[in-house]
Structure formats: C-alpha cells, structure tokens
C-alpha cells in the first residue's frame, strides 16, 4: 500500500532525508525510530503530502503522491507532532469541524463522533476548551481527529507523547485493534513502544535507513540477547560462573550484587547456570534470561552515524 523509492528532502545545504527506500503492506505496524533530527517527522510529512520531496517517489494505493495527493489524503489519518488544534474550541467543536472537513454528514457523522470519543476516552472533556486540557488529553483529541474518518492508513507522530502509563497502554491497545484492517506507521523515540505495539522496526539516523526488520531481529543484535542476569543476596566467590560451558563473558557489579553472563552464539545458558547455583547452594534472589536491550543497540547504531 505504501512504496517509497530513493526519497530525499533537502533544506538548503542540509540533507534531512537521504535516499530512503521501503515498502509497507497491510497488517504492518511500523515503528519508525531515530534520534532527534534523524528525519522521522520530515519523512512522515512527505508521506502525507504535506511536504514535497526534493527527489524520489512516494506511491500509495498504487498512485503517485505528486500527482494524486488529494485523493490519497482522503484515506490517510495523520497525527502530527505536538497534536496542533484550535485552542479556543472544545474537543466536541473541533471534532465536529474535522468531521465536516472530511465530508461526514448526518447519522454517519454522529455515529463516528460517538464511537471515536469512546475509543480515546475523552467524553468527560468534550465541553472544555482544548487550551485548558492536559498534554495527555490534547494528544488524545489529536488521535481522535486522525481516526475520525476511518482511514485505511494511519501515520502517527509520537502518539503516546505526554500520556501516563495507563493511557499509553490504552492507546497501544487501540492502535493494535485498528491495525487489524489498516496500515499503521508510528514515529517514536520510545523504544518500548516498538516491542509493545509494532511488528516491524525501522531505524533512521542522519536521514538514512540503518535497520528494517522485526523488533525481535533488533533485540537479537543486542549483546544482552539471551544473557542471564543474576542478583546475589550475598556476594560470594562467583568465579566459577565464568568457566561454565557456553559462557563467553561475565559482567559483575559488586556494589549491587548483579551479575550478567553472556552466552556464546546466543545459546541457552539457563539450564547450566541453574544447576550450578543449586549444586553450590548460592543465595540468589533473582535469575532471568534477558530479551536484549534495545537502548544499547539503538545507541550503537546511531552513534556510528554521528561519528
């Protein structure tokens, strides 16, 4: 449904987006990751037709964005960065205005307004001026306008920005439910968002694509993938852990009593470590296998671009 080829956007001498190419298909929930200034928001603005590329091609529904922007935009839902809205309007007035712009009328409009208000849980705030709402509620109003016309493609820039943990969970569930028959692209710098919601992760930095695969593939790149973490109630002689079969390296934090064992070739260390602890009667109050630390992978990938 979305095909991007050799996409570039240049502002003067600055290349914000540098030769991006990718495809997104129905059922994909894509997490678009990158540090500040990586080119995420600029790419999203081009995908929505808000910005024209300097070079390259964007095709959506097999139509060229440069030639059919208005037709494509009718099927897009877009939550921009910052969720801009008319502050002197109430959420109800604003959503009614958006519904009219989107061509909704009569019973269809009333039904969609009612459904969307419940989806994002803003009914208690419908009659308050938007400028008086918290950042989290403003974000939910912005999400409501993006899904009001039931678009086929959702492009969401930092959809959970400003939300508390309960609200984040609710929005993530909503996105997963919407993705059953839609294509969703989420720009975020929150790594947990990718593992919680997305089935595909893209990382860009310096306007260039660094990674495009599943979140699990990204975790597998972590040094901590399948590493075994232990916390000792009382630190004793643990040198034997480093000599266990399959252990490649050991990291020790003496002050905290935390030990991490890194496996050779990502093999499963849990059986041999558990047996060693039991045989020697070591006092361990936590023992678990790590899934990989995305923040380490992210920093390593993006640091290489900065250098």
DOKOL-638331 format. One record per residue: residue in one letter; x, y, z of N, C-alpha, C in turn; residue number from 1. Coordinates in steps of 0.05 Angstrom, whole numbers. Layout:
residues N
 residuo     nX     nY     nZ    caX    caY    caZ     cX     cY     cZ num
       A      X      Y      Z      X      Y      Z      X      Y      Z NUM
...
end
This chain:
residues 307
 residuo     nX     nY     nZ    caX    caY    caZ     cX     cY     cZ num
       X     16    -24      0      0      0      0     17     25      0   1
       X     41     24     11     60     47     10     86     37     -2   2
       X     95     51    -22    121     45    -34    137     71    -36   3
       X    161     71    -24    178     94    -23    205     87    -37   4
       X    213    103    -57    237     97    -71    255    121    -73   5
       X    280    118    -62    301    138    -65    292    166    -56   6
       X    278    167    -33    266    191    -23    287    209    -11   7
       X    288    234    -19    307    254     -8    292    280     -3   8
       X    300    294     18    290    321     24    313    338     34   9
       X    317    360     19    340    377     25    329    405     32  10
       X    340    416     54    334    444     61    360    460     59  11
       X    363    475     38    388    489     33    410    468     29  12
       X    431    471     46    453    452     44    449    427     62  13
       X    427    427     77    423    405     96    405    383     84  14
       X    415    358     83    400    335     73    386    322     96  15
       X    360    328    100    344    318    122    337    288    118  16
       X    331    281     94    324    253     87    341    245     63  17
       X    356    223     66    377    217     46    372    189     34  18
       X    358    188     11    356    164     -5    342    141     10  19
       X    319    146     22    304    125     36    287    110     16  20
       X    287     83     19    270     65      3    258     44     21  21
       X    232     40     20    219     18     36    191     14     25  22
       X    179     -8     33    151    -14     27    137    -22     53  23
       X    112    -14     55     96    -21     79     70    -33     68  24
       X     62    -56     80     39    -71     70     17    -73     91  25
       X     -7    -80     83    -29    -82    102    -23   -101    125  26
       X    -30    -94    149    -24   -110    173      2   -102    186  27
       X     18    -86    173     43    -77    185     37    -55    206  28
       X     49    -57    229     51    -34    248     80    -28    250  29
       X     88     -6    236    116      1    233    124     21    254  30
       X    145     14    270    156     33    288    179     48    274  31
       X    176     74    271    196     90    257    213    104    278  32
       X    237     93    282    255    102    304    278    119    295  33
       X    287    136    312    310    152    306    314    173    327  34
       X    339    183    330    344    205    349    331    231    339  35
       X    331    251    356    321    277    347    337    287    323  36
       X    323    297    303    336    307    279    344    286    259  37
       X    333    261    263    341    239    245    327    240    218  38
       X    304    255    217    289    257    192    262    243    194  39
       X    254    234    218    228    219    221    204    236    213  40
       X    202    260    226    179    277    221    178    287    193  41
       X    202    293    182    203    302    154    193    281    135  42
       X    201    256    140    192    233    124    162    230    125  43
       X    151    232    150    122    229    153    107    252    139  44
       X    117    276    140    104    298    126    104    293     96  45
       X    125    281     86    125    274     57    105    252     51  46
       X    103    232     69     84    210     65     55    220     64  47
       X     50    242     79     23    252     79     18    273     57  48
       X     38    280     42     35    300     21     38    329     31  49
       X     44    332     57     47    359     68     73    372     58  50
       X     94    356     54    119    366     42    124    351     16  51
       X    135    365     -3    143    353    -28    172    344    -27  52
       X    178    320    -36    206    311    -35    224    327    -54  53
       X    249    329    -48    268    341    -66    273    322    -90  54
       X    275    296    -83    277    275   -103    263    250    -92  55
       X    258    232   -110    246    206   -102    217    204   -108  56
       X    206    181   -101    178    174   -108    163    162    -84  57
       X    139    172    -80    121    160    -60     96    151    -74  58
       X     90    125    -72     65    114    -84     48    102    -61  59
       X     23    110    -60      4     99    -40    -21     91    -55  60
       X    -31     67    -49    -54     56    -65    -47     55    -95  61
       X    -21     50   -100    -11     49   -128    -15     75   -143  62
       X    -16     97   -128    -18    124   -141      5    141   -132  63
       X     14    158   -150     37    175   -144     28    199   -128  64
       X     41    203   -104     33    225    -87     36    252   -101  65
       X     55    255   -118     59    281   -132     36    288   -151  66
       X     22    267   -159      0    271   -179    -28    268   -167  67
       X    -30    253   -145    -57    246   -134    -59    251   -104  68
       X    -46    273    -95    -44    278    -66    -72    280    -53  69
       X    -90    295    -65   -116    299    -53   -132    273    -50  70
       X   -131    256    -70   -145    231    -69   -133    213    -47  71
       X   -106    212    -46    -93    195    -26    -99    205      2  72
       X    -98    232      6   -102    243     33   -129    237     45  73
       X   -149    232     28   -175    225     38   -174    198     54  74
       X   -155    181     47   -153    155     60   -131    154     82  75
       X   -120    177     88    -99    179    108   -109    191    134  76
       X   -100    181    156   -104    194    182    -77    202    193  77
       X    -74    227    201    -47    237    209    -49    251    236  78
       X    -32    242    254    -28    256    279     -1    269    279  79
       X      0    295    275     26    309    274     39    311    301  80
       X     65    318    300     80    323    325     67    347    339  81
       X     62    343    365     50    365    381     20    366    380  82
       X      7    351    363    -23    350    362    -35    378    361  83
       X    -29    394    340    -40    421    339    -70    420    336  84
       X    -83    439    349   -112    442    347   -120    471    353  85
       X   -145    478    349   -154    505    355   -160    506    385  86
       X   -143    520    400   -145    520    429   -171    531    441  87
       X   -184    550    426   -208    561    437   -233    544    432  88
       X   -230    523    416   -252    504    411   -252    484    434  89
       X   -275    471    438   -277    448    455   -270    423    438  90
       X   -263    400    450   -259    376    434   -283    370    416  91
       X   -307    373    426   -331    367    410   -333    385    386  92
       X   -328    411    390   -329    430    368   -307    424    348  93
       X   -283    418    357   -261    412    340   -266    387    323  94
       X   -275    366    336   -281    341    322   -304    344    302  95
       X   -324    360    310   -346    365    291   -336    380    267  96
       X   -318    399    271   -305    413    249   -290    395    231  97
       X   -273    377    242   -258    358    227   -276    339    211  98
       X   -298    330    224   -317    312    211   -329    326    186  99
       X   -335    352    188   -346    366    165   -325    369    143 100
       X   -300    374    150   -278    376    131   -275    349    116 101
       X   -278    327    131   -275    301    120   -300    291    105 102
       X   -320    307    104   -344    300     88   -364    282    102 103
       X   -362    279    128   -381    263    143   -407    280    148 104
       X   -430    267    145   -455    281    148   -476    264    162 105
       X   -495    277    175   -519    264    186   -513    242    206 106
       X   -527    220    203   -524    198    223   -496    186    222 107
       X   -484    184    199   -456    174    197   -437    191    214 108
       X   -440    217    212   -423    235    227   -428    231    257 109
       X   -453    231    266   -459    228    294   -448    202    305 110
       X   -451    180    289   -442    154    298   -411    153    301 111
       X   -397    164    281   -368    164    282   -358    181    306 112
       X   -370    204    310   -362    222    332   -366    207    359 113
       X   -388    194    361   -394    179    386   -374    156    390 114
       X   -369    141    369   -351    118    371   -323    127    378 115
       X   -313    148    364   -285    156    368   -281    169    396 116
       X   -301    183    405   -299    195    432   -296    173    453 117
       X   -310    151    449   -307    128    468   -281    114    464 118
       X   -272    112    440   -246     98    434   -223    111    449 119
       X   -222    137    449   -199    151    461   -206    162    489 120
       X   -230    156    498   -239    163    525   -235    192    532 121
       X   -249    209    517   -248    238    523   -276    250    529 122
       X   -295    233    534   -323    242    537   -325    263    560 123
       X   -310    258    581   -311    276    604   -299    304    599 124
       X   -285    307    576   -271    332    570   -284    346    545 125
       X   -306    336    535   -316    346    510   -323    375    509 126
       X   -331    387    532   -340    414    532   -320    434    545 127
       X   -296    425    549   -275    443    559   -258    454    536 128
       X   -249    479    537   -232    489    516   -206    472    514 129
       X   -198    466    490   -175    449    485   -150    461    498 130
       X   -148    488    498   -124    500    510   -122    495    540 131
       X   -144    488    553   -144    483    582   -139    453    588 132
       X   -137    436    568   -133    408    573   -104    401    579 133
       X    -99    379    592    -72    370    597    -60    361    571 134
       X    -33    358    571    -19    349    547    -30    322    538 135
       X    -35    304    557    -45    277    550    -72    278    537 136
       X    -91    294    547   -117    297    534   -115    310    507 137
       X    -98    330    504    -94    342    478    -85    322    458 138
       X    -67    304    467    -57    283    449    -80    264    441 139
       X    -97    258    459   -120    240    453   -140    253    434 140
       X   -144    279    437   -161    294    418   -148    292    390 141
       X   -121    296    389   -107    294    363   -110    266    351 142
       X   -109    245    367   -112    218    357   -141    214    347 143
       X   -160    226    361   -188    223    353   -193    235    325 144
       X   -181    258    320   -185    270    293   -171    254    272 145
       X   -150    240    279   -135    223    259   -151    199    250 146
       X   -168    188    268   -182    163    262   -212    168    256 147
       X   -220    194    257   -249    200    256   -262    190    230 148
       X   -248    192    207   -259    185    182   -253    156    174 149
       X   -244    140    194   -238    112    190   -219    107    166 150
       X   -195    119    167   -176    118    144   -164     90    142 151
       X   -154     85    118   -140     59    112   -111     59    122 152
       X   -100     83    124    -72     86    133    -71    106    155 153
       X    -57     99    177    -53    117    199    -23    123    202 154
       X    -17    149    202     10    158    206     11    175    231 155
       X     24    165    252     22    176    279     50    184    288 156
       X     53    210    293     79    221    302     78    223    333 157
       X     93    206    347     94    205    376     66    203    388 158
       X     50    182    383     23    180    391     19    179    421 159
       X     39    170    437     35    168    466     50    189    481 160
       X     60    210    467     75    231    480     57    245    500 161
       X     67    247    525     52    261    546     31    245    560 162
       X     28    219    553      8    203    566     20    188    591 163
       X      4    183    611     13    168    634     13    138    627 164
       X     25    121    643     27     93    636      1     79    629 165
       X    -21     86    644    -47     74    638    -57     83    611 166
       X    -54    109    605    -63    120    579    -46    109    556 167
       X    -20    105    561     -3     93    540    -13     65    533 168
       X    -19     49    554    -29     22    550    -55     22    533 169
       X    -73     41    540    -98     42    526    -95     50    497 170
       X    -77     70    491    -73     78    464    -59     56    448 171
       X    -41     42    460    -27     20    446    -47     -2    439 172
       X    -65     -8    457    -86    -28    451   -104    -19    428 173
       X   -111      7    428   -127     18    407   -113     16    380 174
       X    -87     22    379    -71     21    355    -70     -8    344 175
       X    -66    -27    363    -66    -55    355    -92    -64    343 176
       X   -114    -55    355   -141    -63    345   -146    -50    318 177
       X   -137    -25    314   -141    -11    289   -125    -24    267 178
       X   -102    -35    274    -83    -46    254    -94    -72    241 179
       X   -115    -83    252   -125   -108    241   -134   -105    212 180
       X   -144    -81    205   -152    -76    177   -140    -50    166 181
       X   -119    -41    179   -106    -16    170    -76    -20    170 182
       X    -62     -1    157    -33      0    158    -26     24    177 183
       X     -8     19    195     -1     39    215     29     44    215 184
       X     37     69    214     64     77    217     66     96    242 185
       X     84     89    261     86    104    285    115    115    287 186
       X    118    141    288    144    153    293    147    156    323 187
       X    170    146    333    174    148    362    203    147    369 188
       X    210    157    392    237    154    403    236    136    428 189
       X    212    126    434    208    109    457    211     80    448 190
       X    233     67    457    239     40    447    219     19    456 191
       X    207     23    480    188      3    489    163      3    472 192
       X    158     26    458    134     28    440    136      7    418 193
       X    161      2    409    165    -16    386    159    -45    394 194
       X    169    -53    417    164    -81    426    135    -85    435 195
       X    123    -63    445     95    -66    455     75    -66    433 196
       X     80    -52    411     59    -48    391     66    -58    363 197
       X     91    -55    355     98    -58    327    107    -87    320 198
       X    103    -94    294    113   -119    284    136   -114    265 199
       X    144    -89    263    166    -82    245    179    -57    255 200
       X    205    -55    254    220    -32    264    239    -22    242 201
       X    238      4    239    257     18    221    272     38    238 202
       X    298     39    235    315     59    249    328     76    228 203
       X    325    103    231    339    121    213    356    140    230 204
       X    377    149    219    394    170    232    409    184    209 205
       X    411    210    212    424    226    191    408    224    165 206
       X    382    218    167    365    216    144    368    190    128 207
       X    384    171    138    389    146    124    378    122    139 208
       X    369    102    125    359     78    137    382     61    147 209
       X    380     53    173    401     37    186    391      8    190 210
       X    365      5    194    354    -21    201    325    -23    193 211
       X    317    -46    182    289    -51    175    283    -80    177 212
       X    271    -88    200    264   -116    205    245   -117    228 213
       X    242   -141    241    223   -143    263    237   -133    289 214
       X    220   -126    309    232   -118    335    249   -141    347 215
       X    241   -166    342    257   -189    353    284   -190    340 216
       X    285   -184    313    311   -183    300    329   -161    311 217
       X    316   -139    319    331   -117    331    342   -125    358 218
       X    325   -139    374    335   -148    401    358   -168    398 219
       X    357   -184    377    378   -204    373    406   -191    368 220
       X    406   -166    360    431   -152    356    443   -142    382 221
       X    428   -144    404    438   -135    429    458   -154    441 222
       X    479   -144    453    498   -161    468    484   -176    490 223
       X    462   -165    500    448   -177    523    427   -197    514 224
       X    424   -202    488    404   -221    479    411   -249    490 225
       X    392   -261    506    394   -287    518    416   -288    540 226
       X    426   -265    548    444   -264    571    429   -271    596 227
       X    442   -282    616    430   -290    641    438   -270    663 228
       X    418   -258    675    423   -239    697    417   -252    724 229
       X    434   -248    743    430   -258    770    434   -235    790 230
       X    420   -237    812    425   -218    834    429   -235    859 231
       X    453   -231    871    460   -247    895    453   -232    920 232
       X    439   -246    938    433   -235    964    458   -229    979 233
       X    478   -247    977    504   -243    990    525   -251    970 234
       X    542   -232    962    562   -238    942    584   -257    954 235
       X    588   -279    939    609   -298    947    628   -302    923 236
       X    644   -322    925    662   -328    903    646   -339    879 237
       X    645   -323    858    628   -330    834    646   -335    810 238
       X    671   -337    813    689   -340    791    683   -365    774 239
       X    671   -385    786    664   -409    772    643   -405    751 240
       X    627   -385    754    606   -379    734    618   -373    707 241
       X    640   -359    707    653   -351    682    665   -375    667 242
       X    669   -397    682    681   -420    670    660   -440    660 243
       X    635   -435    664    614   -453    655    614   -456    625 244
       X    606   -480    615    605   -484    586    585   -465    573 245
       X    594   -452    552    576   -434    537    577   -405    546 246
       X    591   -399    568    593   -372    577    617   -358    563 247
       X    611   -336    549    631   -322    534    644   -300    551 248
       X    629   -287    569    639   -265    585    621   -262    609 249
       X    632   -248    629    616   -243    654    620   -214    662 250
       X    597   -201    669    598   -173    679    588   -173    708 251
       X    604   -161    725    599   -161    754    596   -133    765 252
       X    574   -127    779    571   -102    794    572   -109    824 253
       X    596   -107    836    600   -116    863    582   -100    883 254
       X    578    -75    878    563    -59    897    533    -67    898 255
       X    522    -74    875    494    -82    874    489   -112    876 256
       X    510   -128    872    507   -157    873    496   -168    847 257
       X    496   -152    825    485   -160    799    507   -172    782 258
       X    501   -195    770    520   -209    752    505   -216    726 259
       X    518   -211    704    507   -217    678    526   -236    663 260
       X    516   -259    654    531   -278    639    524   -277    610 261
       X    543   -273    592    538   -270    564    544   -296    550 262
       X    525   -306    533    528   -332    521    545   -332    495 263
       X    557   -354    489    570   -357    463    548   -364    443 264
       X    548   -351    420    530   -357    398    500   -357    407 265
       X    494   -340    426    466   -336    435    453   -363    445 266
       X    469   -381    455    457   -406    465    444   -402    492 267
       X    428   -422    500    413   -421    525    430   -429    548 268
       X    435   -410    566    452   -415    590    436   -423    614 269
       X    410   -420    614    395   -423    638    398   -451    651 270
       X    397   -473    637    400   -499    650    426   -503    665 271
       X    448   -495    653    474   -499    665    478   -480    689 272
       X    468   -455    686    471   -436    708    453   -444    732 273
       X    429   -452    726    411   -461    748    422   -485    763 274
       X    434   -504    748    446   -527    761    469   -519    778 275
       X    486   -501    769    509   -492    784    501   -478    810 276
       X    480   -461    809    470   -448    833    459   -468    853 277
       X    444   -487    844    432   -507    861    454   -525    874 278
       X    473   -534    858    494   -551    869    511   -538    891 279
       X    515   -512    889    532   -498    908    516   -483    929 280
       X    490   -484    927    473   -471    947    477   -441    948 281
       X    482   -428    926    486   -399    925    460   -385    931 282
       X    462   -362    945    439   -346    953    432   -326    931 283
       X    413   -333    914    405   -316    891    376   -309    894 284
       X    370   -282    893    342   -274    896    328   -267    870 285
       X    344   -267    848    331   -264    822    349   -277    800 286
       X    337   -289    781    351   -303    760    333   -303    735 287
       X    342   -290    714    325   -289    690    342   -286    665 288
       X    330   -293    643    343   -291    617    334   -265    603 289
       X    353   -249    595    346   -223    583    337   -227    554 290
       X    320   -209    545    310   -209    517    326   -191    499 291
       X    345   -177    510    361   -158    494    354   -130    502 292
       X    373   -113    502    369    -85    510    369    -67    485 293
       X    346    -58    478    343    -42    453    358    -15    455 294
       X    359     -4    479    373     22    481    402     20    474 295
       X    415     -3    481    443     -7    474    446     -9    443 296
       X    429    -25    431    430    -28    402    425     -1    388 297
       X    405     13    397    398     39    386    422     59    388 298
       X    434     60    411    456     79    415    480     72    397 299
       X    485     46    395    508     37    379    503     44    350 300
       X    479     38    340    473     43    311    475     73    305 301
       X    462     89    321    460    118    315    487    132    321 302
       X    502    122    341    528    134    347    547    132    323 303
       X    545    109    310    563    105    286    557    125    265 304
       X    532    134    262    526    154    242    536    181    250 305
       X    534    188    276    543    214    286    574    216    283 306
       X    587    194    286    617    194    283    625    197    254 307
end
